[in-house]
Amino acid sequence: MTTSSGLDQQPPIIQNNITLAKPTISYNGEYSLPYKYSEPDVLKELKEYVDATYSEHYVNPKDNVQVMDLMLSSDCATDFCRGSAIKYLCRYGKKAGKNRKDLLKAAHYLLFLLSFEKEN
């Protein structure tokens, strides 16, 4: 569909008779979704958190081996990640108030699980 300004407009995204979102035109002319809950900002924060783990104590700088590599080699990475994600979700709100870092840690373990699913 074309608007009076001549710009193509995408129809709204509708699921089960509920309008979920109306795509908008971004500055570069591509269609984008009007995120309601700042998901791109949260994903950026999560990426920054994950990137920081590569420079912390989680990686051996000599050979780039992570604890997760050991878990994968012993065939227990999926269970380890599932349990760790649950642990951090259960701990959220109980240690140092609503500790946002617990949510980032849980999300990091969920990213590992998603990565493992993709490989299978």
MARROVEX-606447 format. One record per atom (N, C-alpha, C, O): atom name; x, y, z; residue number from 1. Coordinates in steps of 0.02 Angstrom, whole numbers, plus 50000, padded with zeros to 5 digits. Example, Ala and Ser with C-alpha at 12.3 -4.5 7.8 and 13.67 -1.06 7.14 Angstrom:
<mimis>
N, 50660, 49716, 50390, 1 .
CA, 50615, 49775, 50390, 1 .
C, 50660, 49835, 50390, 1 .
O, 50712, 49834, 50423, 1 .
N, 50642, 49888, 50354, 2 .
CA, 50684, 49947, 50357, 2 .
C, 50645, 50002, 50394, 2 .
O, 50670, 50057, 50402, 2 .
</mimis>
This chain:
<mimis>
N, 50042, 49942, 50000, 1 .
CA, 50000, 50000, 50000, 1 .
C, 50045, 50061, 50000, 1 .
O, 50098, 50061, 50031, 1 .
N, 50024, 50115, 49965, 2 .
CA, 50062, 50176, 49960, 2 .
C, 50024, 50233, 49993, 2 .
O, 49964, 50240, 49984, 2 .
N, 50060, 50273, 50032, 3 .
CA, 50029, 50329, 50067, 3 .
C, 50025, 50389, 50021, 3 .
O, 50052, 50388, 49965, 3 .
N, 49992, 50443, 50044, 4 .
CA, 49986, 50504, 50004, 4 .
C, 50054, 50535, 49990, 4 .
O, 50062, 50572, 49942, 4 .
N, 50104, 50520, 50032, 5 .
CA, 50171, 50547, 50021, 5 .
C, 50210, 50505, 49971, 5 .
O, 50266, 50522, 49953, 5 .
N, 50180, 50450, 49947, 6 .
CA, 50213, 50409, 49898, 6 .
C, 50256, 50354, 49928, 6 .
O, 50286, 50315, 49892, 6 .
N, 50260, 50351, 49995, 7 .
CA, 50300, 50300, 50028, 7 .
C, 50261, 50236, 50034, 7 .
O, 50201, 50237, 50051, 7 .
N, 50294, 50181, 50022, 8 .
CA, 50262, 50116, 50032, 8 .
C, 50255, 50104, 50107, 8 .
O, 50301, 50116, 50145, 8 .
N, 50197, 50081, 50127, 9 .
CA, 50185, 50063, 50197, 9 .
C, 50171, 49989, 50201, 9 .
O, 50135, 49962, 50159, 9 .
N, 50199, 49956, 50251, 10 .
CA, 50185, 49886, 50262, 10 .
C, 50121, 49881, 50304, 10 .
O, 50107, 49924, 50345, 10 .
N, 50082, 49829, 50293, 11 .
CA, 50022, 49820, 50334, 11 .
C, 50042, 49802, 50405, 11 .
O, 50097, 49777, 50417, 11 .
N, 49996, 49813, 50453, 12 .
CA, 50012, 49795, 50523, 12 .
C, 50022, 49720, 50530, 12 .
O, 49996, 49681, 50491, 12 .
N, 50061, 49702, 50580, 13 .
CA, 50071, 49631, 50596, 13 .
C, 50013, 49610, 50641, 13 .
O, 50006, 49637, 50696, 13 .
N, 49973, 49563, 50618, 14 .
CA, 49914, 49542, 50656, 14 .
C, 49919, 49468, 50670, 14 .
O, 49934, 49428, 50625, 14 .
N, 49906, 49449, 50732, 15 .
CA, 49907, 49379, 50752, 15 .
C, 49847, 49367, 50797, 15 .
O, 49838, 49404, 50846, 15 .
N, 49807, 49317, 50783, 16 .
CA, 49748, 49302, 50823, 16 .
C, 49703, 49363, 50830, 16 .
O, 49677, 49376, 50885, 16 .
N, 49694, 49399, 50776, 17 .
CA, 49652, 49460, 50774, 17 .
C, 49676, 49515, 50819, 17 .
O, 49637, 49560, 50837, 17 .
N, 49739, 49514, 50839, 18 .
CA, 49768, 49567, 50881, 18 .
C, 49824, 49600, 50841, 18 .
O, 49868, 49567, 50815, 18 .
N, 49822, 49667, 50836, 19 .
CA, 49875, 49703, 50802, 19 .
C, 49935, 49706, 50849, 19 .
O, 49932, 49737, 50902, 19 .
N, 49990, 49674, 50829, 20 .
CA, 50050, 49671, 50870, 20 .
C, 50093, 49732, 50860, 20 .
O, 50118, 49761, 50908, 20 .
N, 50103, 49751, 50798, 21 .
CA, 50147, 49808, 50784, 21 .
C, 50134, 49833, 50714, 21 .
O, 50113, 49796, 50670, 21 .
N, 50146, 49896, 50705, 22 .
CA, 50142, 49925, 50639, 22 .
C, 50213, 49944, 50619, 22 .
O, 50244, 49987, 50651, 22 .
N, 50239, 49914, 50566, 23 .
CA, 50307, 49932, 50544, 23 .
C, 50310, 50006, 50526, 23 .
O, 50261, 50034, 50500, 23 .
N, 50365, 50036, 50538, 24 .
CA, 50376, 50106, 50522, 24 .
C, 50435, 50110, 50474, 24 .
O, 50471, 50062, 50465, 24 .
N, 50444, 50167, 50444, 25 .
CA, 50500, 50177, 50399, 25 .
C, 50555, 50211, 50438, 25 .
O, 50545, 50265, 50467, 25 .
N, 50614, 50181, 50438, 26 .
CA, 50671, 50209, 50474, 26 .
C, 50706, 50261, 50429, 26 .
O, 50686, 50272, 50372, 26 .
N, 50756, 50292, 50456, 27 .
CA, 50792, 50345, 50420, 27 .
C, 50825, 50319, 50356, 27 .
O, 50832, 50357, 50308, 27 .
N, 50846, 50257, 50356, 28 .
CA, 50880, 50231, 50296, 28 .
C, 50831, 50203, 50245, 28 .
O, 50851, 50173, 50195, 28 .
N, 50766, 50212, 50257, 29 .
CA, 50715, 50191, 50210, 29 .
C, 50692, 50120, 50217, 29 .
O, 50649, 50098, 50180, 29 .
N, 50721, 50082, 50264, 30 .
CA, 50701, 50014, 50275, 30 .
C, 50645, 50012, 50327, 30 .
O, 50637, 50057, 50368, 30 .
N, 50606, 49959, 50325, 31 .
CA, 50554, 49950, 50374, 31 .
C, 50583, 49924, 50439, 31 .
O, 50627, 49881, 50439, 31 .
N, 50559, 49950, 50493, 32 .
CA, 50581, 49926, 50558, 32 .
C, 50520, 49923, 50604, 32 .
O, 50470, 49956, 50593, 32 .
N, 50526, 49882, 50655, 33 .
CA, 50471, 49876, 50702, 33 .
C, 50478, 49928, 50757, 33 .
O, 50533, 49944, 50778, 33 .
N, 50423, 49955, 50780, 34 .
CA, 50425, 50002, 50836, 34 .
C, 50428, 49963, 50902, 34 .
O, 50377, 49949, 50933, 34 .
N, 50488, 49945, 50923, 35 .
CA, 50497, 49905, 50983, 35 .
C, 50465, 49941, 51042, 35 .
O, 50476, 50001, 51053, 35 .
N, 50426, 49905, 51079, 36 .
CA, 50389, 49934, 51135, 36 .
C, 50428, 49932, 51200, 36 .
O, 50417, 49974, 51244, 36 .
N, 50473, 49884, 51207, 37 .
CA, 50508, 49874, 51271, 37 .
C, 50583, 49883, 51266, 37 .
O, 50620, 49852, 51305, 37 .
N, 50607, 49922, 51220, 38 .
CA, 50679, 49938, 51213, 38 .
C, 50722, 49875, 51202, 38 .
O, 50779, 49872, 51226, 38 .
N, 50695, 49827, 51167, 39 .
CA, 50732, 49765, 51156, 39 .
C, 50801, 49776, 51124, 39 .
O, 50849, 49745, 51146, 39 .
N, 50808, 49820, 51074, 40 .
CA, 50875, 49831, 51046, 40 .
C, 50925, 49856, 51098, 40 .
O, 50983, 49837, 51096, 40 .
N, 50903, 49898, 51144, 41 .
CA, 50947, 49924, 51196, 41 .
C, 50967, 49868, 51244, 41 .
O, 51025, 49864, 51265, 41 .
N, 50920, 49824, 51261, 42 .
CA, 50934, 49769, 51306, 42 .
C, 50982, 49719, 51272, 42 .
O, 51028, 49693, 51303, 42 .
N, 50971, 49706, 51207, 43 .
CA, 51016, 49661, 51171, 43 .
C, 51086, 49691, 51167, 43 .
O, 51135, 49654, 51172, 43 .
N, 51091, 49756, 51159, 44 .
CA, 51157, 49788, 51158, 44 .
C, 51191, 49780, 51226, 44 .
O, 51251, 49766, 51229, 44 .
N, 51153, 49790, 51280, 45 .
CA, 51180, 49782, 51348, 45 .
C, 51204, 49710, 51358, 45 .
O, 51257, 49699, 51388, 45 .
N, 51165, 49662, 51335, 46 .
CA, 51183, 49592, 51342, 46 .
C, 51247, 49577, 51302, 46 .
O, 51291, 49542, 51327, 46 .
N, 51252, 49603, 51242, 47 .
CA, 51312, 49593, 51202, 47 .
C, 51373, 49622, 51238, 47 .
O, 51426, 49591, 51239, 47 .
N, 51366, 49681, 51266, 48 .
CA, 51422, 49712, 51302, 48 .
C, 51442, 49670, 51363, 48 .
O, 51502, 49664, 51378, 48 .
N, 51393, 49641, 51397, 49 .
CA, 51407, 49597, 51454, 49 .
C, 51446, 49535, 51431, 49 .
O, 51497, 49517, 51460, 49 .
N, 51421, 49503, 51378, 50 .
CA, 51454, 49442, 51353, 50 .
C, 51524, 49458, 51329, 50 .
O, 51571, 49421, 51343, 50 .
N, 51531, 49514, 51292, 51 .
CA, 51598, 49534, 51269, 51 .
C, 51646, 49541, 51327, 51 .
O, 51704, 49521, 51323, 51 .
N, 51623, 49570, 51382, 52 .
CA, 51666, 49581, 51441, 52 .
C, 51688, 49516, 51472, 52 .
O, 51742, 49513, 51502, 52 .
N, 51648, 49463, 51466, 53 .
CA, 51668, 49399, 51496, 53 .
C, 51729, 49370, 51462, 53 .
O, 51765, 49329, 51491, 53 .
N, 51741, 49390, 51400, 54 .
CA, 51800, 49365, 51364, 54 .
C, 51864, 49398, 51387, 54 .
O, 51918, 49373, 51371, 54 .
N, 51859, 49451, 51424, 55 .
CA, 51920, 49484, 51450, 55 .
C, 51927, 49475, 51525, 55 .
O, 51973, 49501, 51556, 55 .
N, 51881, 49438, 51554, 56 .
CA, 51883, 49426, 51626, 56 .
C, 51911, 49357, 51640, 56 .
O, 51947, 49328, 51599, 56 .
N, 51895, 49331, 51698, 57 .
CA, 51922, 49267, 51720, 57 .
C, 51889, 49206, 51689, 57 .
O, 51905, 49150, 51707, 57 .
N, 51843, 49216, 51641, 58 .
CA, 51808, 49160, 51611, 58 .
C, 51847, 49126, 51555, 58 .
O, 51831, 49071, 51534, 58 .
N, 51899, 49160, 51530, 59 .
CA, 51937, 49134, 51473, 59 .
C, 52011, 49132, 51491, 59 .
O, 52038, 49180, 51520, 59 .
N, 52044, 49077, 51475, 60 .
CA, 52116, 49071, 51483, 60 .
C, 52148, 49108, 51423, 60 .
O, 52141, 49085, 51367, 60 .
N, 52183, 49163, 51435, 61 .
CA, 52209, 49203, 51379, 61 .
C, 52261, 49168, 51337, 61 .
O, 52271, 49185, 51279, 61 .
N, 52295, 49118, 51365, 62 .
CA, 52347, 49083, 51327, 62 .
C, 52319, 49042, 51270, 62 .
O, 52343, 49045, 51213, 62 .
N, 52266, 49004, 51285, 63 .
CA, 52240, 48958, 51234, 63 .
C, 52166, 48969, 51219, 63 .
O, 52135, 48929, 51184, 63 .
N, 52137, 49023, 51246, 64 .
CA, 52067, 49041, 51233, 64 .
C, 52018, 48986, 51254, 64 .
O, 51965, 48978, 51223, 64 .
N, 52035, 48947, 51305, 65 .
CA, 51991, 48895, 51330, 65 .
C, 51946, 48924, 51384, 65 .
O, 51968, 48959, 51429, 65 .
N, 51882, 48909, 51378, 66 .
CA, 51833, 48930, 51427, 66 .
C, 51809, 48870, 51467, 66 .
O, 51816, 48813, 51445, 66 .
N, 51781, 48883, 51524, 67 .
CA, 51750, 48830, 51564, 67 .
C, 51698, 48794, 51522, 67 .
O, 51690, 48733, 51527, 67 .
N, 51662, 48832, 51480, 68 .
CA, 51609, 48802, 51439, 68 .
C, 51639, 48750, 51392, 68 .
O, 51606, 48700, 51376, 68 .
N, 51701, 48760, 51368, 69 .
CA, 51733, 48711, 51325, 69 .
C, 51742, 48645, 51363, 69 .
O, 51733, 48591, 51334, 69 .
N, 51760, 48649, 51426, 70 .
CA, 51768, 48589, 51467, 70 .
C, 51700, 48555, 51478, 70 .
O, 51695, 48494, 51476, 70 .
N, 51648, 48595, 51489, 71 .
CA, 51581, 48567, 51497, 71 .
C, 51558, 48531, 51434, 71 .
O, 51529, 48477, 51436, 71 .
N, 51572, 48562, 51376, 72 .
CA, 51554, 48530, 51313, 72 .
C, 51591, 48465, 51302, 72 .
O, 51562, 48415, 51279, 72 .
N, 51655, 48464, 51320, 73 .
CA, 51695, 48403, 51310, 73 .
C, 51674, 48347, 51356, 73 .
O, 51685, 48288, 51341, 73 .
N, 51644, 48364, 51413, 74 .
CA, 51620, 48312, 51459, 74 .
C, 51545, 48298, 51451, 74 .
O, 51515, 48263, 51491, 74 .
N, 51515, 48327, 51399, 75 .
CA, 51446, 48314, 51381, 75 .
C, 51396, 48334, 51435, 75 .
O, 51344, 48301, 51443, 75 .
N, 51411, 48386, 51472, 76 .
CA, 51364, 48409, 51524, 76 .
C, 51347, 48483, 51517, 76 .
O, 51318, 48512, 51563, 76 .
N, 51365, 48514, 51461, 77 .
CA, 51356, 48586, 51452, 77 .
C, 51282, 48606, 51454, 77 .
O, 51265, 48657, 51484, 77 .
N, 51239, 48568, 51422, 78 .
CA, 51168, 48586, 51420, 78 .
C, 51138, 48587, 51490, 78 .
O, 51104, 48635, 51508, 78 .
N, 51150, 48535, 51528, 79 .
CA, 51124, 48533, 51596, 79 .
C, 51155, 48588, 51639, 79 .
O, 51120, 48619, 51680, 79 .
N, 51220, 48599, 51631, 80 .
CA, 51254, 48651, 51669, 80 .
C, 51224, 48720, 51654, 80 .
O, 51210, 48758, 51700, 80 .
N, 51213, 48735, 51590, 81 .
CA, 51185, 48800, 51571, 81 .
C, 51113, 48808, 51595, 81 .
O, 51093, 48861, 51619, 81 .
N, 51073, 48756, 51588, 82 .
CA, 51004, 48759, 51611, 82 .
C, 51002, 48772, 51686, 82 .
O, 50964, 48815, 51709, 82 .
N, 51042, 48735, 51724, 83 .
CA, 51044, 48745, 51797, 83 .
C, 51070, 48813, 51816, 83 .
O, 51045, 48844, 51863, 83 .
N, 51120, 48837, 51781, 84 .
CA, 51148, 48903, 51796, 84 .
C, 51098, 48958, 51781, 84 .
O, 51092, 49006, 51820, 84 .
N, 51063, 48953, 51725, 85 .
CA, 51012, 49004, 51708, 85 .
C, 50957, 49005, 51762, 85 .
O, 50936, 49058, 51783, 85 .
N, 50935, 48946, 51783, 86 .
CA, 50884, 48942, 51835, 86 .
C, 50910, 48973, 51900, 86 .
O, 50874, 49009, 51934, 86 .
N, 50972, 48958, 51917, 87 .
CA, 51002, 48984, 51978, 87 .
C, 51000, 49060, 51978, 87 .
O, 50979, 49091, 52027, 87 .
N, 51023, 49091, 51923, 88 .
CA, 51025, 49164, 51921, 88 .
C, 50956, 49195, 51919, 88 .
O, 50946, 49249, 51946, 88 .
N, 50909, 49162, 51887, 89 .
CA, 50840, 49187, 51887, 89 .
C, 50810, 49184, 51957, 89 .
O, 50773, 49229, 51977, 89 .
N, 50824, 49130, 51993, 90 .
CA, 50798, 49124, 52061, 90 .
C, 50832, 49173, 52109, 90 .
O, 50801, 49196, 52157, 90 .
N, 50895, 49189, 52096, 91 .
CA, 50932, 49234, 52140, 91 .
C, 50913, 49307, 52128, 91 .
O, 50922, 49349, 52172, 91 .
N, 50888, 49322, 52068, 92 .
CA, 50870, 49391, 52051, 92 .
C, 50822, 49420, 52103, 92 .
O, 50771, 49390, 52119, 92 .
N, 50840, 49478, 52128, 93 .
CA, 50798, 49512, 52177, 93 .
C, 50814, 49494, 52249, 93 .
O, 50785, 49523, 52295, 93 .
N, 50859, 49447, 52259, 94 .
CA, 50875, 49426, 52327, 94 .
C, 50944, 49447, 52349, 94 .
O, 50959, 49449, 52409, 94 .
N, 50988, 49462, 52302, 95 .
CA, 51056, 49481, 52318, 95 .
C, 51067, 49552, 52294, 95 .
O, 51060, 49567, 52235, 95 .
N, 51085, 49596, 52339, 96 .
CA, 51097, 49667, 52322, 96 .
C, 51037, 49698, 52287, 96 .
O, 51045, 49733, 52237, 96 .
N, 50978, 49685, 52312, 97 .
CA, 50918, 49713, 52281, 97 .
C, 50903, 49677, 52216, 97 .
O, 50919, 49618, 52208, 97 .
N, 50872, 49713, 52170, 98 .
CA, 50858, 49683, 52105, 98 .
C, 50920, 49690, 52063, 98 .
O, 50929, 49738, 52026, 98 .
N, 50963, 49640, 52068, 99 .
CA, 51028, 49641, 52036, 99 .
C, 51021, 49625, 51961, 99 .
O, 51011, 49567, 51943, 99 .
N, 51026, 49676, 51920, 100 .
CA, 51019, 49668, 51848, 100 .
C, 51071, 49619, 51819, 100 .
O, 51058, 49585, 51770, 100 .
N, 51129, 49617, 51851, 101 .
CA, 51182, 49573, 51827, 101 .
C, 51160, 49499, 51830, 101 .
O, 51182, 49459, 51788, 101 .
N, 51119, 49481, 51879, 102 .
CA, 51093, 49412, 51882, 102 .
C, 51053, 49396, 51819, 102 .
O, 51056, 49341, 51793, 102 .
N, 51014, 49445, 51795, 103 .
CA, 50975, 49434, 51734, 103 .
C, 51021, 49428, 51673, 103 .
O, 51008, 49387, 51629, 103 .
N, 51074, 49468, 51671, 104 .
CA, 51121, 49463, 51616, 104 .
C, 51156, 49395, 51617, 104 .
O, 51167, 49365, 51564, 104 .
N, 51174, 49371, 51676, 105 .
CA, 51206, 49306, 51682, 105 .
C, 51158, 49250, 51659, 105 .
O, 51179, 49205, 51622, 105 .
N, 51096, 49254, 51680, 106 .
CA, 51046, 49204, 51659, 106 .
C, 51038, 49206, 51583, 106 .
O, 51035, 49153, 51551, 106 .
N, 51035, 49266, 51555, 107 .
CA, 51027, 49272, 51482, 107 .
C, 51088, 49245, 51446, 107 .
O, 51081, 49216, 51392, 107 .
N, 51147, 49254, 51474, 108 .
CA, 51208, 49227, 51443, 108 .
C, 51204, 49150, 51440, 108 .
O, 51222, 49121, 51389, 108 .
N, 51182, 49119, 51493, 109 .
CA, 51175, 49046, 51492, 109 .
C, 51121, 49025, 51443, 109 .
O, 51127, 48972, 51411, 109 .
N, 51068, 49065, 51436, 110 .
CA, 51017, 49049, 51386, 110 .
C, 51045, 49056, 51315, 110 .
O, 51027, 49017, 51271, 110 .
N, 51090, 49104, 51305, 111 .
CA, 51123, 49110, 51240, 111 .
C, 51164, 49048, 51224, 111 .
O, 51165, 49024, 51167, 111 .
N, 51199, 49022, 51275, 112 .
CA, 51236, 48959, 51264, 112 .
C, 51188, 48904, 51242, 112 .
O, 51202, 48867, 51195, 112 .
N, 51131, 48898, 51278, 113 .
CA, 51083, 48845, 51261, 113 .
C, 51057, 48854, 51189, 113 .
O, 51050, 48805, 51152, 113 .
N, 51042, 48916, 51170, 114 .
CA, 51020, 48929, 51102, 114 .
C, 51074, 48910, 51051, 114 .
O, 51059, 48882, 50998, 114 .
N, 51135, 48924, 51068, 115 .
CA, 51191, 48905, 51024, 115 .
C, 51196, 48830, 51018, 115 .
O, 51208, 48804, 50963, 115 .
N, 51188, 48794, 51073, 116 .
CA, 51192, 48721, 51071, 116 .
C, 51135, 48693, 51029, 116 .
O, 51145, 48645, 50991, 116 .
N, 51075, 48722, 51034, 117 .
CA, 51017, 48700, 50995, 117 .
C, 51030, 48709, 50921, 117 .
O, 51013, 48666, 50880, 117 .
N, 51061, 48765, 50903, 118 .
CA, 51076, 48779, 50833, 118 .
C, 51124, 48727, 50804, 118 .
O, 51118, 48708, 50746, 118 .
N, 51170, 48704, 50845, 119 .
CA, 51219, 48655, 50823, 119 .
C, 51188, 48586, 50812, 119 .
O, 51213, 48546, 50773, 119 .
N, 51134, 48572, 50848, 120 .
CA, 51103, 48505, 50843, 120 .
C, 51052, 48504, 50789, 120 .
O, 51021, 48452, 50777, 120 .
</mimis>
